[in-house]
């Protein structure tokens, strides 16, 4: 599979290359309306395989859910790194090892 369509929530509807709107409104999402923006990704087979494995491991309902979760985690890690935090991994034997996320 060379590409996968994934819906993501967005602040504003965006326009595609030809000026078409790519958004949907969900009517029964609660008191506030939520809009989504359709995003199409072209992924090499290895990346698609990784996305599928993450979806299975996390029991995510969709590829979009995997990507939303990854974005939240990435944002949190960047925020911590910007404030000077360092990351460590605790090995099964209890030792902590520095973990460089951002090289």
MARGU-250592 format. One record per residue: residue number from 1; x, y, z of N, C-alpha, C, O in turn. Coordinates in nm, 3 decimals. Example, Ala and Ser with C-alpha at 12.3 -4.5 7.8 and 13.67 -1.06 7.14 Angstrom:
2
<site resi="1" n_c1="1.319" n_c2="-0.569" n_c3="0.780" ca_c1="1.230" ca_c2="-0.450" ca_c3="0.780" c_c1="1.320" c_c2="-0.330" c_c3="0.780" o_c1="1.424" o_c2="-0.332" o_c3="0.846"/>
<site resi="2" n_c1="1.285" n_c2="-0.225" n_c3="0.708" ca_c1="1.367" ca_c2="-0.106" ca_c3="0.714" c_c1="1.290" c_c2="0.003" c_c3="0.787" o_c1="1.341" o_c2="0.114" o_c3="0.804"/>
This chain:
103
<site resi="1" n_c1="0.085" n_c2="-0.116" n_c3="0.000" ca_c1="0.000" ca_c2="0.000" ca_c3="0.000" c_c1="0.090" c_c2="0.123" c_c3="0.000" o_c1="0.171" o_c2="0.139" o_c3="0.092"/>
<site resi="2" n_c1="0.079" n_c2="0.209" n_c3="-0.097" ca_c1="0.170" ca_c2="0.323" ca_c3="-0.106" c_c1="0.115" c_c2="0.447" c_c3="-0.037" o_c1="0.194" o_c2="0.534" o_c3="0.000"/>
<site resi="3" n_c1="-0.013" n_c2="0.460" n_c3="-0.018" ca_c1="-0.068" ca_c2="0.578" ca_c3="0.047" c_c1="-0.188" c_c2="0.541" c_c3="0.129" o_c1="-0.255" o_c2="0.441" o_c3="0.103"/>
<site resi="4" n_c1="-0.217" n_c2="0.621" n_c3="0.229" ca_c1="-0.328" ca_c2="0.594" ca_c3="0.318" c_c1="-0.397" c_c2="0.725" c_c3="0.348" o_c1="-0.330" o_c2="0.824" o_c3="0.378"/>
<site resi="5" n_c1="-0.529" n_c2="0.729" n_c3="0.341" ca_c1="-0.604" ca_c2="0.849" ca_c3="0.377" c_c1="-0.636" c_c2="0.843" c_c3="0.524" o_c1="-0.683" o_c2="0.741" o_c3="0.575"/>
<site resi="6" n_c1="-0.609" n_c2="0.953" n_c3="0.593" ca_c1="-0.629" ca_c2="0.959" ca_c3="0.736" c_c1="-0.697" c_c2="1.091" c_c3="0.768" o_c1="-0.654" o_c2="1.196" o_c3="0.721"/>
<site resi="7" n_c1="-0.805" n_c2="1.087" n_c3="0.848" ca_c1="-0.871" ca_c2="1.210" ca_c3="0.889" c_c1="-0.813" c_c2="1.256" c_c3="1.020" o_c1="-0.795" o_c2="1.177" o_c3="1.113"/>
<site resi="8" n_c1="-0.785" n_c2="1.384" n_c3="1.028" ca_c1="-0.732" ca_c2="1.444" ca_c3="1.149" c_c1="-0.818" c_c2="1.566" c_c3="1.182" o_c1="-0.872" o_c2="1.630" o_c3="1.092"/>
<site resi="9" n_c1="-0.830" n_c2="1.599" n_c3="1.310" ca_c1="-0.901" ca_c2="1.720" ca_c3="1.347" c_c1="-0.812" c_c2="1.838" c_c3="1.316" o_c1="-0.690" o_c2="1.829" o_c3="1.325"/>
<site resi="10" n_c1="-0.873" n_c2="1.950" n_c3="1.280" ca_c1="-0.797" ca_c2="2.070" ca_c3="1.248" c_c1="-0.870" c_c2="2.193" c_c3="1.297" o_c1="-0.991" o_c2="2.190" o_c3="1.320"/>
<site resi="11" n_c1="-0.797" n_c2="2.299" n_c3="1.312" ca_c1="-0.856" ca_c2="2.424" ca_c3="1.356" c_c1="-0.950" c_c2="2.481" c_c3="1.249" o_c1="-1.063" o_c2="2.519" o_c3="1.279"/>
<site resi="12" n_c1="-0.902" n_c2="2.487" n_c3="1.128" ca_c1="-0.980" ca_c2="2.544" ca_c3="1.019" c_c1="-0.979" c_c2="2.447" c_c3="0.903" o_c1="-0.882" o_c2="2.375" o_c3="0.884"/>
<site resi="13" n_c1="-1.086" n_c2="2.445" n_c3="0.824" ca_c1="-1.081" ca_c2="2.361" ca_c3="0.705" c_c1="-0.975" c_c2="2.415" c_c3="0.611" o_c1="-0.959" o_c2="2.536" o_c3="0.597"/>
<site resi="14" n_c1="-0.904" n_c2="2.325" n_c3="0.546" ca_c1="-0.800" ca_c2="2.366" ca_c3="0.453" c_c1="-0.844" c_c2="2.337" c_c3="0.311" o_c1="-0.937" o_c2="2.259" o_c3="0.288"/>
<site resi="15" n_c1="-0.778" n_c2="2.399" n_c3="0.220" ca_c1="-0.810" ca_c2="2.376" ca_c3="0.080" c_c1="-0.700" c_c2="2.292" c_c3="0.017" o_c1="-0.582" o_c2="2.312" o_c3="0.045"/>
<site resi="16" n_c1="-0.741" n_c2="2.199" n_c3="-0.068" ca_c1="-0.646" ca_c2="2.114" ca_c3="-0.139" c_c1="-0.580" c_c2="2.189" c_c3="-0.253" o_c1="-0.601" o_c2="2.309" o_c3="-0.270"/>
<site resi="17" n_c1="-0.502" n_c2="2.118" n_c3="-0.330" ca_c1="-0.430" ca_c2="2.181" ca_c3="-0.441" c_c1="-0.523" c_c2="2.249" c_c3="-0.539" o_c1="-0.486" o_c2="2.351" o_c3="-0.599"/>
<site resi="18" n_c1="-0.640" n_c2="2.197" n_c3="-0.556" ca_c1="-0.733" ca_c2="2.254" ca_c3="-0.656" c_c1="-0.837" c_c2="2.345" c_c3="-0.592" o_c1="-0.936" o_c2="2.381" o_c3="-0.657"/>
<site resi="19" n_c1="-0.817" n_c2="2.382" n_c3="-0.465" ca_c1="-0.908" ca_c2="2.474" ca_c3="-0.400" c_c1="-1.030" c_c2="2.410" c_c3="-0.339" o_c1="-1.120" o_c2="2.480" o_c3="-0.292"/>
<site resi="20" n_c1="-1.037" n_c2="2.277" n_c3="-0.338" ca_c1="-1.152" ca_c2="2.208" ca_c3="-0.279" c_c1="-1.139" c_c2="2.204" c_c3="-0.128" o_c1="-1.030" o_c2="2.187" o_c3="-0.075"/>
<site resi="21" n_c1="-1.251" n_c2="2.221" n_c3="-0.059" ca_c1="-1.248" ca_c2="2.211" ca_c3="0.087" c_c1="-1.244" c_c2="2.065" c_c3="0.127" o_c1="-1.314" o_c2="1.982" o_c3="0.068"/>
<site resi="22" n_c1="-1.164" n_c2="2.034" n_c3="0.225" ca_c1="-1.153" ca_c2="1.897" ca_c3="0.275" c_c1="-1.187" c_c2="1.897" c_c3="0.423" o_c1="-1.098" o_c2="1.882" o_c3="0.507"/>
<site resi="23" n_c1="-1.313" n_c2="1.915" n_c3="0.455" ca_c1="-1.351" ca_c2="1.913" ca_c3="0.596" c_c1="-1.489" c_c2="1.852" c_c3="0.611" o_c1="-1.568" o_c2="1.846" o_c3="0.516"/>
<site resi="24" n_c1="-1.514" n_c2="1.807" n_c3="0.731" ca_c1="-1.645" ca_c2="1.751" ca_c3="0.764" c_c1="-1.685" c_c2="1.804" c_c3="0.899" o_c1="-1.601" o_c2="1.826" o_c3="0.986"/>
<site resi="25" n_c1="-1.812" n_c2="1.823" n_c3="0.918" ca_c1="-1.864" ca_c2="1.860" ca_c3="1.050" c_c1="-1.934" c_c2="1.738" c_c3="1.107" o_c1="-2.007" o_c2="1.668" o_c3="1.038"/>
<site resi="26" n_c1="-1.911" n_c2="1.716" n_c3="1.235" ca_c1="-1.975" ca_c2="1.605" ca_c3="1.303" c_c1="-2.085" c_c2="1.663" c_c3="1.391" o_c1="-2.056" o_c2="1.736" o_c3="1.485"/>
<site resi="27" n_c1="-2.209" n_c2="1.631" n_c3="1.361" ca_c1="-2.321" ca_c2="1.692" ca_c3="1.429" c_c1="-2.345" c_c2="1.646" c_c3="1.571" o_c1="-2.394" o_c2="1.725" o_c3="1.652"/>
<site resi="28" n_c1="-2.313" n_c2="1.525" n_c3="1.606" ca_c1="-2.346" ca_c2="1.475" ca_c3="1.739" c_c1="-2.223" c_c2="1.452" c_c3="1.824" o_c1="-2.210" o_c2="1.348" o_c3="1.889"/>
<site resi="29" n_c1="-2.132" n_c2="1.548" n_c3="1.824" ca_c1="-2.008" ca_c2="1.534" ca_c3="1.900" c_c1="-2.011" c_c2="1.609" c_c3="2.031" o_c1="-1.909" o_c2="1.617" o_c3="2.099"/>
<site resi="30" n_c1="-2.123" n_c2="1.665" n_c3="2.068" ca_c1="-2.130" ca_c2="1.740" ca_c3="2.193" c_c1="-2.174" c_c2="1.881" c_c3="2.167" o_c1="-2.217" o_c2="1.915" o_c3="2.056"/>
<site resi="31" n_c1="-2.163" n_c2="1.966" n_c3="2.269" ca_c1="-2.212" ca_c2="2.104" ca_c3="2.258" c_c1="-2.137" c_c2="2.187" c_c3="2.155" o_c1="-2.195" o_c2="2.276" o_c3="2.094"/>
<site resi="32" n_c1="-2.010" n_c2="2.159" n_c3="2.135" ca_c1="-1.934" ca_c2="2.236" ca_c3="2.036" c_c1="-1.917" c_c2="2.152" c_c3="1.910" o_c1="-1.905" o_c2="2.029" o_c3="1.918"/>
<site resi="33" n_c1="-1.916" n_c2="2.217" n_c3="1.797" ca_c1="-1.897" ca_c2="2.144" ca_c3="1.672" c_c1="-1.750" c_c2="2.113" c_c3="1.652" o_c1="-1.663" o_c2="2.193" o_c3="1.689"/>
<site resi="34" n_c1="-1.723" n_c2="1.999" n_c3="1.594" ca_c1="-1.585" ca_c2="1.959" ca_c3="1.566" c_c1="-1.570" c_c2="1.945" c_c3="1.416" o_c1="-1.653" o_c2="1.883" o_c3="1.350"/>
<site resi="35" n_c1="-1.464" n_c2="2.001" n_c3="1.364" ca_c1="-1.436" ca_c2="1.986" ca_c3="1.222" c_c1="-1.315" c_c2="1.896" c_c3="1.206" o_c1="-1.226" o_c2="1.893" o_c3="1.291"/>
<site resi="36" n_c1="-1.313" n_c2="1.824" n_c3="1.098" ca_c1="-1.195" ca_c2="1.744" ca_c3="1.066" c_c1="-1.143" c_c2="1.786" c_c3="0.930" o_c1="-1.218" o_c2="1.838" o_c3="0.846"/>
<site resi="37" n_c1="-1.017" n_c2="1.764" n_c3="0.910" ca_c1="-0.953" ca_c2="1.791" ca_c3="0.783" c_c1="-0.898" c_c2="1.659" c_c3="0.730" o_c1="-0.827" o_c2="1.589" o_c3="0.802"/>
<site resi="38" n_c1="-0.930" n_c2="1.627" n_c3="0.608" ca_c1="-0.880" ca_c2="1.503" ca_c3="0.548" c_c1="-0.735" c_c2="1.525" c_c3="0.505" o_c1="-0.702" o_c2="1.624" o_c3="0.440"/>
<site resi="39" n_c1="-0.651" n_c2="1.430" n_c3="0.545" ca_c1="-0.509" ca_c2="1.434" ca_c3="0.511" c_c1="-0.474" c_c2="1.304" c_c3="0.442" o_c1="-0.508" o_c2="1.196" o_c3="0.490"/>
<site resi="40" n_c1="-0.409" n_c2="1.314" n_c3="0.329" ca_c1="-0.366" ca_c2="1.193" ca_c3="0.259" c_c1="-0.215" c_c2="1.182" c_c3="0.270" o_c1="-0.142" o_c2="1.275" o_c3="0.236"/>
<site resi="41" n_c1="-0.168" n_c2="1.067" n_c3="0.318" ca_c1="-0.025" ca_c2="1.043" ca_c3="0.334" c_c1="0.023" c_c2="0.942" c_c3="0.232" o_c1="-0.046" o_c2="0.845" o_c3="0.202"/>
<site resi="42" n_c1="0.139" n_c2="0.966" n_c3="0.181" ca_c1="0.206" ca_c2="0.868" ca_c3="0.095" c_c1="0.317" c_c2="0.808" c_c3="0.180" o_c1="0.415" o_c2="0.876" o_c3="0.211"/>
<site resi="43" n_c1="0.303" n_c2="0.682" n_c3="0.217" ca_c1="0.401" ca_c2="0.617" ca_c3="0.303" c_c1="0.470" c_c2="0.503" c_c3="0.230" o_c1="0.405" o_c2="0.426" o_c3="0.159"/>
<site resi="44" n_c1="0.601" n_c2="0.491" n_c3="0.247" ca_c1="0.669" ca_c2="0.374" ca_c3="0.191" c_c1="0.619" c_c2="0.250" c_c3="0.266" o_c1="0.568" o_c2="0.261" o_c3="0.377"/>
<site resi="45" n_c1="0.632" n_c2="0.133" n_c3="0.206" ca_c1="0.580" ca_c2="0.010" ca_c3="0.268" c_c1="0.627" c_c2="-0.012" c_c3="0.412" o_c1="0.549" o_c2="-0.056" o_c3="0.495"/>
<site resi="46" n_c1="0.753" n_c2="0.017" n_c3="0.442" ca_c1="0.804" ca_c2="-0.003" ca_c3="0.578" c_c1="0.734" c_c2="0.088" c_c3="0.678" o_c1="0.701" o_c2="0.044" o_c3="0.788"/>
<site resi="47" n_c1="0.710" n_c2="0.212" n_c3="0.641" ca_c1="0.642" ca_c2="0.305" ca_c3="0.731" c_c1="0.497" c_c2="0.262" c_c3="0.752" o_c1="0.446" o_c2="0.272" o_c3="0.863"/>
<site resi="48" n_c1="0.432" n_c2="0.215" n_c3="0.647" ca_c1="0.294" ca_c2="0.168" ca_c3="0.660" c_c1="0.289" c_c2="0.046" c_c3="0.752" o_c1="0.196" o_c2="0.032" o_c3="0.831"/>
<site resi="49" n_c1="0.388" n_c2="-0.041" n_c3="0.740" ca_c1="0.396" ca_c2="-0.158" ca_c3="0.825" c_c1="0.412" c_c2="-0.117" c_c3="0.973" o_c1="0.350" o_c2="-0.176" o_c3="1.061"/>
<site resi="50" n_c1="0.496" n_c2="-0.017" n_c3="0.997" ca_c1="0.514" ca_c2="0.034" ca_c3="1.133" c_c1="0.385" c_c2="0.092" c_c3="1.187" o_c1="0.351" o_c2="0.070" o_c3="1.303"/>
<site resi="51" n_c1="0.312" n_c2="0.167" n_c3="1.104" ca_c1="0.185" ca_c2="0.225" ca_c3="1.144" c_c1="0.085" c_c2="0.115" c_c3="1.179" o_c1="0.014" o_c2="0.124" o_c3="1.279"/>
<site resi="52" n_c1="0.079" n_c2="0.012" n_c3="1.096" ca_c1="-0.012" ca_c2="-0.101" ca_c3="1.123" c_c1="0.024" c_c2="-0.171" c_c3="1.254" o_c1="-0.064" o_c2="-0.205" o_c3="1.332"/>
<site resi="53" n_c1="0.154" n_c2="-0.191" n_c3="1.278" ca_c1="0.197" ca_c2="-0.257" ca_c3="1.402" c_c1="0.162" c_c2="-0.173" c_c3="1.524" o_c1="0.118" o_c2="-0.227" o_c3="1.626"/>
<site resi="54" n_c1="0.181" n_c2="-0.042" n_c3="1.515" ca_c1="0.143" ca_c2="0.045" ca_c3="1.626" c_c1="-0.007" c_c2="0.042" c_c3="1.652" o_c1="-0.051" o_c2="0.044" o_c3="1.767"/>
<site resi="55" n_c1="-0.085" n_c2="0.037" n_c3="1.545" ca_c1="-0.230" ca_c2="0.031" ca_c3="1.559" c_c1="-0.270" c_c2="-0.097" c_c3="1.633" o_c1="-0.355" o_c2="-0.093" o_c3="1.722"/>
<site resi="56" n_c1="-0.208" n_c2="-0.209" n_c3="1.597" ca_c1="-0.238" ca_c2="-0.336" ca_c3="1.663" c_c1="-0.191" c_c2="-0.336" c_c3="1.808" o_c1="-0.266" o_c2="-0.375" o_c3="1.897"/>
<site resi="57" n_c1="-0.067" n_c2="-0.293" n_c3="1.832" ca_c1="-0.011" ca_c2="-0.295" ca_c3="1.968" c_c1="-0.088" c_c2="-0.206" c_c3="2.064" o_c1="-0.104" o_c2="-0.240" o_c3="2.181"/>
<site resi="58" n_c1="-0.137" n_c2="-0.093" n_c3="2.015" ca_c1="-0.208" ca_c2="0.002" ca_c3="2.101" c_c1="-0.358" c_c2="-0.020" c_c3="2.099" o_c1="-0.432" o_c2="0.047" o_c3="2.171"/>
<site resi="59" n_c1="-0.403" n_c2="-0.114" n_c3="2.018" ca_c1="-0.546" ca_c2="-0.142" ca_c3="2.002" c_c1="-0.624" c_c2="-0.017" c_c3="1.963" o_c1="-0.737" o_c2="0.004" o_c3="2.005"/>
<site resi="60" n_c1="-0.560" n_c2="0.067" n_c3="1.881" ca_c1="-0.624" ca_c2="0.188" ca_c3="1.833" c_c1="-0.735" c_c2="0.151" c_c3="1.734" o_c1="-0.726" o_c2="0.051" o_c3="1.663"/>
<site resi="61" n_c1="-0.838" n_c2="0.233" n_c3="1.730" ca_c1="-0.951" ca_c2="0.207" ca_c3="1.642" c_c1="-0.920" c_c2="0.242" c_c3="1.496" o_c1="-0.985" o_c2="0.190" o_c3="1.405"/>
<site resi="62" n_c1="-0.820" n_c2="0.329" n_c3="1.475" ca_c1="-0.791" ca_c2="0.373" ca_c3="1.338" c_c1="-0.646" c_c2="0.420" c_c3="1.329" o_c1="-0.579" o_c2="0.440" o_c3="1.431"/>
<site resi="63" n_c1="-0.599" n_c2="0.437" n_c3="1.206" ca_c1="-0.467" ca_c2="0.494" ca_c3="1.185" c_c1="-0.465" c_c2="0.638" c_c3="1.235" o_c1="-0.364" o_c2="0.685" o_c3="1.288"/>
<site resi="64" n_c1="-0.577" n_c2="0.708" n_c3="1.219" ca_c1="-0.584" ca_c2="0.847" ca_c3="1.266" c_c1="-0.564" c_c2="0.854" c_c3="1.417" o_c1="-0.498" o_c2="0.945" o_c3="1.466"/>
<site resi="65" n_c1="-0.619" n_c2="0.758" n_c3="1.490" ca_c1="-0.601" ca_c2="0.756" ca_c3="1.635" c_c1="-0.453" c_c2="0.736" c_c3="1.672" o_c1="-0.403" o_c2="0.800" o_c3="1.765"/>
<site resi="66" n_c1="-0.384" n_c2="0.649" n_c3="1.600" ca_c1="-0.241" ca_c2="0.627" ca_c3="1.623" c_c1="-0.166" c_c2="0.758" c_c3="1.600" o_c1="-0.081" o_c2="0.795" o_c3="1.681"/>
<site resi="67" n_c1="-0.195" n_c2="0.826" n_c3="1.492" ca_c1="-0.125" ca_c2="0.949" ca_c3="1.459" c_c1="-0.158" c_c2="1.060" c_c3="1.559" o_c1="-0.069" o_c2="1.134" o_c3="1.599"/>
<site resi="68" n_c1="-0.284" n_c2="1.072" n_c3="1.601" ca_c1="-0.320" ca_c2="1.172" ca_c3="1.703" c_c1="-0.244" c_c2="1.147" c_c3="1.832" o_c1="-0.192" o_c2="1.240" o_c3="1.893"/>
<site resi="69" n_c1="-0.238" n_c2="1.020" n_c3="1.875" ca_c1="-0.165" ca_c2="0.986" ca_c3="1.998" c_c1="-0.016" c_c2="1.016" c_c3="1.982" o_c1="0.046" o_c2="1.069" o_c3="2.075"/>
<site resi="70" n_c1="0.040" n_c2="0.984" n_c3="1.866" ca_c1="0.182" ca_c2="1.011" ca_c3="1.842" c_c1="0.211" c_c2="1.161" c_c3="1.845" o_c1="0.313" o_c2="1.204" o_c3="1.899"/>
<site resi="71" n_c1="0.121" n_c2="1.242" n_c3="1.789" ca_c1="0.139" ca_c2="1.387" ca_c3="1.791" c_c1="0.135" c_c2="1.441" c_c3="1.933" o_c1="0.216" o_c2="1.526" o_c3="1.969"/>
<site resi="72" n_c1="0.041" n_c2="1.391" n_c3="2.014" ca_c1="0.033" ca_c2="1.436" ca_c3="2.154" c_c1="0.162" c_c2="1.403" c_c3="2.229" o_c1="0.215" o_c2="1.487" o_c3="2.302"/>
<site resi="73" n_c1="0.212" n_c2="1.281" n_c3="2.211" ca_c1="0.336" ca_c2="1.240" ca_c3="2.277" c_c1="0.454" c_c2="1.323" c_c3="2.228" o_c1="0.535" o_c2="1.368" o_c3="2.309"/>
<site resi="74" n_c1="0.464" n_c2="1.343" n_c3="2.098" ca_c1="0.574" ca_c2="1.420" ca_c3="2.040" c_c1="0.573" c_c2="1.563" c_c3="2.092" o_c1="0.678" o_c2="1.617" o_c3="2.128"/>
<site resi="75" n_c1="0.454" n_c2="1.625" n_c3="2.097" ca_c1="0.442" ca_c2="1.761" ca_c3="2.150" c_c1="0.487" c_c2="1.767" c_c3="2.296" o_c1="0.557" o_c2="1.859" o_c3="2.335"/>
<site resi="76" n_c1="0.447" n_c2="1.668" n_c3="2.376" ca_c1="0.484" ca_c2="1.665" ca_c3="2.517" c_c1="0.635" c_c2="1.650" c_c3="2.533" o_c1="0.695" o_c2="1.717" o_c3="2.617"/>
<site resi="77" n_c1="0.696" n_c2="1.562" n_c3="2.454" ca_c1="0.841" ca_c2="1.542" ca_c3="2.462" c_c1="0.917" c_c2="1.668" c_c3="2.422" o_c1="1.016" o_c2="1.704" o_c3="2.485"/>
<site resi="78" n_c1="0.870" n_c2="1.734" n_c3="2.317" ca_c1="0.935" ca_c2="1.859" ca_c3="2.274" c_c1="0.923" c_c2="1.966" c_c3="2.382" o_c1="1.019" o_c2="2.036" o_c3="2.411"/>
<site resi="79" n_c1="0.805" n_c2="1.977" n_c3="2.443" ca_c1="0.786" ca_c2="2.077" ca_c3="2.550" c_c1="0.881" c_c2="2.049" c_c3="2.666" o_c1="0.940" o_c2="2.143" o_c3="2.720"/>
<site resi="80" n_c1="0.896" n_c2="1.923" n_c3="2.705" ca_c1="0.988" ca_c2="1.888" ca_c3="2.814" c_c1="1.132" c_c2="1.917" c_c3="2.775" o_c1="1.209" o_c2="1.969" o_c3="2.856"/>
<site resi="81" n_c1="1.171" n_c2="1.885" n_c3="2.653" ca_c1="1.307" ca_c2="1.911" ca_c3="2.607" c_c1="1.335" c_c2="2.061" c_c3="2.604" o_c1="1.446" o_c2="2.104" o_c3="2.637"/>
<site resi="82" n_c1="1.236" n_c2="2.141" n_c3="2.563" ca_c1="1.254" ca_c2="2.287" ca_c3="2.557" c_c1="1.275" c_c2="2.347" c_c3="2.695" o_c1="1.342" o_c2="2.449" o_c3="2.709"/>
<site resi="83" n_c1="1.218" n_c2="2.284" n_c3="2.797" ca_c1="1.238" ca_c2="2.338" ca_c3="2.932" c_c1="1.361" c_c2="2.278" c_c3="2.999" o_c1="1.387" o_c2="2.303" o_c3="3.117"/>
<site resi="84" n_c1="1.438" n_c2="2.198" n_c3="2.923" ca_c1="1.566" ca_c2="2.148" ca_c3="2.972" c_c1="1.565" c_c2="2.008" c_c3="3.030" o_c1="1.666" o_c2="1.962" o_c3="3.083"/>
<site resi="85" n_c1="1.454" n_c2="1.939" n_c3="3.022" ca_c1="1.446" ca_c2="1.803" ca_c3="3.076" c_c1="1.532" c_c2="1.708" c_c3="2.994" o_c1="1.551" o_c2="1.727" o_c3="2.874"/>
<site resi="86" n_c1="1.584" n_c2="1.607" n_c3="3.061" ca_c1="1.658" ca_c2="1.500" ca_c3="2.995" c_c1="1.579" c_c2="1.371" c_c3="3.012" o_c1="1.509" o_c2="1.354" o_c3="3.112"/>
<site resi="87" n_c1="1.590" n_c2="1.282" n_c3="2.917" ca_c1="1.511" ca_c2="1.160" ca_c3="2.918" c_c1="1.597" c_c2="1.040" c_c3="2.955" o_c1="1.715" o_c2="1.034" o_c3="2.919"/>
<site resi="88" n_c1="1.538" n_c2="0.946" n_c3="3.027" ca_c1="1.605" ca_c2="0.824" ca_c3="3.065" c_c1="1.511" c_c2="0.706" c_c3="3.046" o_c1="1.389" o_c2="0.720" o_c3="3.050"/>
<site resi="89" n_c1="1.572" n_c2="0.591" n_c3="3.025" ca_c1="1.497" ca_c2="0.467" ca_c3="3.015" c_c1="1.540" c_c2="0.380" c_c3="3.131" o_c1="1.659" o_c2="0.365" o_c3="3.157"/>
<site resi="90" n_c1="1.444" n_c2="0.324" n_c3="3.201" ca_c1="1.475" ca_c2="0.233" ca_c3="3.311" c_c1="1.477" c_c2="0.091" c_c3="3.257" o_c1="1.375" o_c2="0.040" o_c3="3.211"/>
<site resi="91" n_c1="1.593" n_c2="0.028" n_c3="3.263" ca_c1="1.611" ca_c2="-0.108" ca_c3="3.213" c_c1="1.540" c_c2="-0.207" c_c3="3.306" o_c1="1.511" o_c2="-0.174" o_c3="3.420"/>
<site resi="92" n_c1="1.512" n_c2="-0.328" n_c3="3.257" ca_c1="1.445" ca_c2="-0.428" ca_c3="3.341" c_c1="1.520" c_c2="-0.458" c_c3="3.472" o_c1="1.459" o_c2="-0.498" o_c3="3.571"/>
<site resi="93" n_c1="1.654" n_c2="-0.438" n_c3="3.472" ca_c1="1.730" ca_c2="-0.464" ca_c3="3.594" c_c1="1.729" c_c2="-0.346" c_c3="3.691" o_c1="1.791" o_c2="-0.353" o_c3="3.797"/>
<site resi="94" n_c1="1.660" n_c2="-0.239" n_c3="3.654" ca_c1="1.647" ca_c2="-0.123" ca_c3="3.742" c_c1="1.743" c_c2="-0.009" c_c3="3.715" o_c1="1.727" o_c2="0.099" o_c3="3.771"/>
<site resi="95" n_c1="1.841" n_c2="-0.030" n_c3="3.630" ca_c1="1.935" ca_c2="0.079" ca_c3="3.599" c_c1="1.872" c_c2="0.178" c_c3="3.501" o_c1="1.795" o_c2="0.140" o_c3="3.413"/>
<site resi="96" n_c1="1.905" n_c2="0.305" n_c3="3.520" ca_c1="1.855" ca_c2="0.410" ca_c3="3.430" c_c1="1.963" c_c2="0.444" c_c3="3.330" o_c1="2.080" o_c2="0.460" o_c3="3.365"/>
<site resi="97" n_c1="1.923" n_c2="0.456" n_c3="3.206" ca_c1="2.015" ca_c2="0.484" ca_c3="3.096" c_c1="1.966" c_c2="0.610" c_c3="3.024" o_c1="1.848" o_c2="0.619" o_c3="2.991"/>
<site resi="98" n_c1="2.055" n_c2="0.708" n_c3="3.000" ca_c1="2.014" ca_c2="0.826" ca_c3="2.924" c_c1="1.958" c_c2="0.786" c_c3="2.788" o_c1="2.008" o_c2="0.694" o_c3="2.723"/>
<site resi="99" n_c1="1.853" n_c2="0.855" n_c3="2.746" ca_c1="1.790" ca_c2="0.824" ca_c3="2.617" c_c1="1.782" c_c2="0.953" c_c3="2.537" o_c1="1.711" o_c2="1.047" o_c3="2.575"/>
<site resi="100" n_c1="1.854" n_c2="0.957" n_c3="2.427" ca_c1="1.855" ca_c2="1.077" ca_c3="2.343" c_c1="1.747" c_c2="1.064" c_c3="2.236" o_c1="1.761" o_c2="0.988" o_c3="2.141"/>
<site resi="101" n_c1="1.641" n_c2="1.139" n_c3="2.254" ca_c1="1.530" ca_c2="1.137" ca_c3="2.158" c_c1="1.561" c_c2="1.231" c_c3="2.042" o_c1="1.541" o_c2="1.197" o_c3="1.925"/>
<site resi="102" n_c1="1.611" n_c2="1.349" n_c3="2.076" ca_c1="1.639" ca_c2="1.451" ca_c3="1.976" c_c1="1.791" c_c2="1.464" c_c3="1.965" o_c1="1.858" o_c2="1.505" o_c3="2.060"/>
<site resi="103" n_c1="1.844" n_c2="1.430" n_c3="1.850" ca_c1="1.989" ca_c2="1.434" ca_c3="1.833" c_c1="2.039" c_c2="1.569" c_c3="1.791" o_c1="2.159" o_c2="1.588" o_c3="1.773"/>
